[in-house]
Amino acid sequence: MNIILWIVFGGIVGWVASIIMKTRRRGLVRNIVIGLIGALLGGFLGSFFGIGSVETFTWEGFFTALVGAVVLIWMLKRL
């Protein structure tokens, strides 16, 4: 059941990040992948700086994952 929650969480985070970064052309699968990788990146950056966590489904975890997804989209746009 947790994997389904992570997929839904990744999809929502990826969708919101694509709206923020104005890249709405992405599909559902890409939004999920961006959201999940963004959550990993956000969790890494958060633990590195001592802020944020994506271990649980909370608002703090959502915003940490969102920041990671926005950073990921920004890096991908630079390629």
C-alpha positions in Angstrom: 0.0 0.0 0.0 2.9 2.4 0.7 4.1 2.2 -2.9 0.7 3.4 -4.1 0.9 6.3 -1.7 4.4 7.2 -2.9 3.2 7.1 -6.6 0.2 9.4 -5.8 2.5 11.7 -3.8 5.0 11.8 -6.6 2.4 12.6 -9.1 0.9 15.5 -7.1 4.4 16.9 -6.4 5.5 16.6 -10.0 2.3 18.2 -11.2 2.5 21.2 -8.9 6.2 21.6 -9.7 5.5 21.6 -13.4 2.9 24.3 -12.9 5.4 26.4 -10.9 8.1 25.9 -13.5 5.6 26.4 -16.4 6.3 23.0 -18.0 2.8 21.7 -18.3 3.6 19.6 -21.4 4.6 16.7 -19.1 2.5 13.6 -18.9 1.3 11.6 -15.8 4.3 9.2 -15.8 6.8 12.1 -16.1 5.1 14.0 -13.3 5.3 10.9 -11.1 9.0 10.3 -11.9 9.8 14.0 -11.5 7.9 14.0 -8.1 9.6 10.9 -6.8 13.1 11.9 -7.9 12.4 15.4 -6.6 11.4 13.9 -3.2 14.7 12.1 -3.1 16.6 15.2 -4.1 14.6 17.4 -1.6 15.2 14.9 1.1 18.9 14.8 0.4 19.1 18.6 0.3 16.9 18.9 3.4 19.1 16.5 5.4 22.2 18.2 4.2 21.1 21.6 5.4 19.3 20.2 8.4 15.8 21.2 7.4 12.8 19.3 5.9 12.0 15.7 5.7 10.1 13.4 3.3 9.9 10.4 5.6 6.2 10.9 6.3 3.3 12.3 4.4 3.1 15.8 6.0 3.0 19.4 4.7 6.7 19.6 5.5 7.4 16.5 3.4 5.3 17.9 0.6 7.2 21.2 0.5 10.5 19.5 0.8 9.7 17.2 -2.1 8.3 20.2 -4.1 11.5 22.1 -3.6 13.5 19.1 -4.8 11.2 18.7 -7.9 11.5 22.4 -8.8 15.3 22.2 -8.5 15.2 19.0 -10.7 13.1 20.7 -13.4 15.3 23.7 -13.3 18.4 21.5 -13.8 16.7 19.6 -16.6 15.7 22.9 -18.3 19.4 23.9 -18.3 20.5 20.8 -20.3 
